[in-house]
Amino acid sequence: MNTSGQPLPALVAGYLAHRRSFGFKLREDERLLRNFADFVATPAPGCRITAALATKWARQKPHEQNRRLTVIRAFTRYCSLLECDVEIPPRQLLGAYMVRRQPHLYTATQIRLMLQRCRKLSLLRSPLRAHTFETFFGLLACTGLRSGEACRLRLCDFDRGNKTLLVPATKFGPSRLLPLHPSVVRALADYQRMRQRLVPAGEHFFVGPRGRALCSSSISIAFAQIVRGIKSNGERLRPRPHDLRHTFATRWITEWSRQSMPLTHHLLRLSSYLGHRHLAATWWYVSAEAPAFKEASRRFARHRHGRSDYEA
């Protein structure tokens, strides 16, 4: 496969270690690269990595084929520096990078059911668990926060007096201050009092039994329980926590599209509220085929093409 003499799994391990030394986590990249290594080893161990081989592997999963090819491009560039006999796939070999599947859009009834189920979650590990997830998922539904952003919130980020929530900066964009509805303020304040009484340790707002920030595995376990029986109306097999963000944005855009006031102004505010670095990122939320979005999509497209470089 290469002139360096290293087997593909060793090259994958070396590449991941090299990238992680710069602070990258690469959990998804590791999964894909190990899958690619297994794919290459199945028909002909040690065969040369070519663009055709990478394309064949990427097309096994059409919904993520561009993501797969991007990972292979980065990996083969690394291999080429080690004088490996590899072929770097051309950019956009399979077309545009972003191929998005329509998300699940929750109904108000489904969200109420999910929050009711949160109250029945097992309390064996922590008496705070049910309240934590009811407030956590309720906040995602009411503000459109990303799950990771909610996990990183600290106690000091919530300002009850000013009715605001400070969302720390992420790789997606700078920090932002969100105004909150009074009902959200009350729910957060109630949870904060209970959290500090039952689990006083730690600085994070949403915590587990030992005062540590919520982890993705505990969120996934709880979420699987509260969405049981809810069928996806999108292009994925099952609903995701991130679909609460899509539902939040979609609900507001649908409401604004029925009003006579300028839609562009609302979309600029929504882009900022959601933490999008570019207004074009908000385009995803008005690209659905539902009749309610046709006028919103037309008006937004006109503005987007005129000022595509606008930063929210």
C-alpha positions in Angstrom: 0.0 0.0 0.0 2.8 2.5 0.8 6.5 2.8 0.7 6.8 3.5 4.4 6.0 -0.1 5.2 3.3 0.8 7.8 0.0 -1.1 7.8 -3.1 1.0 7.4 -4.3 0.6 11.0 -0.9 1.9 12.2 -1.2 4.9 9.8 -4.7 5.6 11.1 -3.5 5.5 14.7 -0.5 7.8 13.9 -2.7 10.3 12.1 -5.2 10.5 14.9 -2.5 10.9 17.5 -0.9 13.7 15.4 -4.2 15.6 15.0 -5.1 15.1 18.7 -1.9 16.6 19.7 -3.3 19.9 18.4 -6.4 19.6 20.5 -8.8 17.9 18.1 -11.1 15.2 19.5 -11.9 13.4 16.2 -14.3 10.8 17.6 -16.3 10.7 14.4 -13.1 10.7 12.3 -11.7 7.8 14.2 -14.9 5.8 13.7 -14.9 6.5 9.9 -11.2 5.8 9.5 -11.3 2.5 11.3 -14.3 1.5 9.2 -12.3 2.5 6.1 -9.3 0.4 7.2 -11.6 -2.6 7.6 -13.1 -2.0 4.2 -9.6 -1.8 2.6 -8.4 -5.0 4.3 -11.4 -7.1 3.3 -10.9 -7.6 -0.4 -7.1 -7.1 -0.7 -5.0 -6.4 2.4 -2.3 -3.8 1.7 -3.8 -2.5 -1.5 -3.1 1.1 -2.6 -5.5 3.8 -1.5 -6.8 5.5 -4.6 -9.5 8.0 -5.3 -11.7 5.3 -6.8 -11.3 3.1 -3.7 -12.1 6.0 -1.4 -15.1 6.9 -3.5 -16.4 3.3 -3.4 -16.2 3.3 0.4 -17.8 6.7 0.8 -20.8 5.8 -1.4 -21.7 3.0 1.0 -23.4 5.6 3.1 -24.9 8.2 0.6 -26.2 10.5 3.4 -22.6 11.0 4.7 -20.6 10.3 1.6 -19.1 13.8 1.4 -18.2 13.8 5.1 -16.5 10.4 4.5 -14.5 11.7 1.5 -13.4 14.8 3.4 -12.0 12.6 6.2 -10.1 10.5 3.7 -8.7 13.6 2.0 -7.2 14.8 5.3 -5.9 11.3 6.1 -4.3 10.8 2.6 -2.6 14.2 2.8 -1.0 13.1 6.1 0.0 9.8 4.5 1.6 11.6 1.5 3.9 13.5 3.9 5.2 10.1 5.1 5.9 9.2 1.4 3.1 6.7 1.3 1.9 5.6 -2.1 -1.6 7.1 -1.9 -3.8 9.1 -4.1 -5.5 12.2 -2.6 -9.2 12.3 -3.7 -10.0 15.6 -5.5 -12.1 18.2 -3.6 -15.9 17.8 -4.1 -15.4 14.6 -6.1 -18.9 13.6 -5.0 -20.5 17.1 -5.4 -21.3 19.6 -2.7 -20.0 18.8 0.7 -23.2 19.4 2.8 -25.9 16.9 2.1 -28.5 17.5 4.9 -31.4 15.3 5.7 -34.7 16.8 6.8 -34.9 16.7 10.6 -37.8 15.6 12.8 -40.0 18.4 13.8 -41.6 17.9 17.2 -45.2 18.8 17.8 -46.2 20.7 20.9 -47.9 17.5 22.1 -44.7 15.5 21.7 -42.7 18.0 23.6 -45.1 18.0 26.5 -45.1 14.2 26.5 -41.3 14.2 26.6 -41.2 16.6 29.6 -43.8 14.5 31.4 -41.7 11.4 30.9 -38.6 13.2 32.3 -40.4 13.5 35.6 -40.7 9.7 35.7 -37.0 9.0 35.1 -35.3 6.8 37.7 -34.1 8.6 40.8 -31.9 5.8 42.0 -28.7 7.5 40.8 -29.7 11.0 41.9 -32.8 12.6 43.3 -32.0 15.5 41.0 -32.0 13.5 37.7 -35.6 13.9 36.7 -35.6 17.6 37.3 -32.2 18.0 35.5 -33.4 16.4 32.3 -36.9 18.0 32.4 -35.2 21.5 32.6 -32.4 20.5 30.2 -34.6 19.4 27.3 -37.2 22.1 28.1 -34.5 24.7 27.7 -33.4 23.2 24.3 -37.0 23.4 23.1 -37.6 26.9 24.3 -34.3 28.5 23.2 -32.9 26.3 20.4 -29.6 25.9 22.2 -27.3 23.2 21.0 -27.0 20.3 23.4 -23.3 20.9 23.9 -23.9 24.6 24.7 -26.5 23.7 27.4 -24.0 21.2 28.9 -21.3 23.9 29.2 -23.6 26.4 30.9 -22.3 27.5 34.4 -24.4 28.7 37.3 -23.1 32.2 36.8 -24.3 32.3 33.2 -27.9 32.5 34.3 -29.0 36.0 35.4 -32.5 35.8 36.9 -32.8 39.5 37.6 -32.1 40.5 34.0 -33.8 37.4 32.5 -30.8 36.5 30.4 -28.6 33.5 29.7 -25.0 33.9 28.6 -24.0 31.2 26.2 -20.2 30.6 26.3 -18.2 30.9 23.0 -17.7 27.7 21.0 -16.0 26.8 17.8 -19.2 27.8 16.0 -19.1 31.4 17.2 -18.6 33.9 20.0 -20.5 34.1 23.2 -24.0 35.5 23.1 -26.5 36.8 25.6 -30.0 35.4 25.2 -33.2 37.2 26.5 -35.5 34.6 28.1 -39.2 34.3 28.4 -40.5 34.7 32.0 -41.7 31.1 32.1 -38.1 29.9 31.1 -36.7 32.2 33.8 -39.0 30.6 36.5 -38.1 27.1 35.4 -34.3 27.7 35.4 -34.6 29.5 38.8 -36.6 26.6 40.3 -34.0 24.1 39.0 -31.1 26.2 40.2 -32.4 26.3 43.8 -33.0 22.5 43.8 -29.6 21.8 42.2 -27.7 23.8 44.7 -29.6 22.2 47.6 -29.3 18.6 46.4 -26.0 18.7 44.5 -24.1 21.8 45.7 -20.8 20.8 44.2 -19.5 22.0 40.8 -19.9 25.1 38.8 -21.9 23.8 35.9 -25.6 24.5 35.7 -26.8 21.0 34.6 -25.0 18.4 36.6 -24.9 14.7 37.4 -24.9 13.1 40.9 -21.3 14.2 41.6 -21.6 17.8 40.5 -20.0 17.1 37.1 -21.3 18.5 33.8 -23.8 16.2 32.0 -22.1 13.9 29.6 -23.3 12.8 26.1 -23.9 9.2 27.2 -26.2 10.1 30.1 -28.1 12.5 27.8 -28.5 9.8 25.2 -29.8 7.3 27.7 -32.4 9.7 29.1 -33.4 10.9 25.7 -34.0 7.3 24.4 -36.4 6.8 27.3 -38.4 10.0 26.8 -38.9 9.7 23.0 -39.9 6.0 23.1 -42.7 5.4 20.6 -42.3 8.8 18.8 -41.9 8.2 15.1 -39.6 10.4 13.1 -41.3 12.6 10.5 -37.9 13.5 9.0 -35.4 11.5 6.9 -33.6 9.9 9.9 -34.7 6.7 11.6 -35.5 8.4 15.0 -35.7 11.9 16.5 -32.6 13.5 18.0 -32.0 16.2 20.7 -30.7 18.5 18.0 -34.1 18.3 16.3 -35.5 20.5 19.1 -33.3 23.3 17.7 -34.7 22.8 14.3 -38.2 22.8 15.7 -37.6 26.0 17.6 -36.3 27.8 14.5 -39.0 26.3 12.2 -41.8 27.3 14.6 -40.7 31.0 14.7 -40.1 31.2 10.9 -43.5 29.8 10.2 -45.1 32.3 12.5 -43.2 35.2 11.0 -43.9 34.2 7.5 -47.6 34.8 8.2 -47.0 38.4 9.3 -46.8 41.5 7.2 -43.7 42.8 8.9 -40.3 42.5 7.0 -39.1 38.9 7.4 -35.5 39.7 6.9 -35.3 41.6 10.2 -36.6 38.6 12.1 -34.2 36.2 10.4 -31.2 38.4 11.3 -32.3 38.3 14.9 -32.9 34.5 14.7 -29.4 34.0 13.2 -27.9 35.9 16.1 -30.0 34.1 18.7 -29.0 30.7 17.4 -25.3 31.6 17.3 -24.8 31.3 13.5 -21.6 33.0 12.4 -23.1 33.7 8.9 -26.6 34.4 8.0 -26.4 31.8 5.2 -26.4 29.1 7.9 -30.0 30.1 8.8 -31.0 29.2 5.2 -31.3 25.6 6.3 -34.3 26.4 8.4 -36.3 27.9 5.5 -35.4 25.4 2.8 -38.2 22.9 3.7 -41.0 22.2 1.2 -43.8 23.0 3.5 -46.3 25.6 2.1 -45.7 27.9 5.1 -42.1 28.3 4.0 -42.5 29.1 0.3 -42.9 32.8 0.9 -40.2 32.9 3.6 -37.8 31.0 1.4 -38.3 33.3 -1.5 -37.8 36.5 0.5 -34.9 35.1 2.4 -33.2 33.9 -0.8 -33.4 37.4 -2.3 -31.7 38.8 0.8 -29.2 36.0 1.1 -27.9 36.4 -2.5 -27.6 40.1 -2.0 -25.6 39.9 1.2 -24.2 36.4 1.5 -21.2 37.5 3.5 -23.2 38.9 6.4 -22.0 37.7 9.8 -24.7 37.4 12.5 
